[in-house]
């Protein structure tokens, strides 16, 4: 078992009956990174990396001269943007995050 505290000064160890629970600084839940600081920077960075990975997988499409620009944009939106912006409504919006996107 693992546990995490968010924005707290409590340093008492987690315990379940007689078992001590390992404390972690961040974890991934449903594809989103949850950090102990309560911020969203780690989650946004993770999303950018995942979207970049999808973009790289589609390099053959981007390089194909027989596919029109319109079709490439229609491929980009559901495949890359959806990965990038998944769960973005839960992000704390800051200027730094907005610039990064």
GIZIRA-V244954 format. One record per residue. SS is DSSP state (a for helix, b for strand, c for the rest). Layout:
BEGIN
SS / SS
END
This chain:
BEGIN
c / b / b / c / c / c / c / c / c / c / c / c / c / c / b / b / c / c / b / b / c / b / b / c / c / b / b / b / b / c / c / b / b / b / b / c / c / c / c / c / a / a / a / a / a / a / a / a / a / a / a / a / a / a / a / a / a / c / a / a / a / a / a / c / c / c / c / c / a / a / a / a / a / a / a / a / a / a / a / a / a / a / a / a / a / c / c / a / a / a / c / c / c / c / a / a / a / a / a / a / c
END
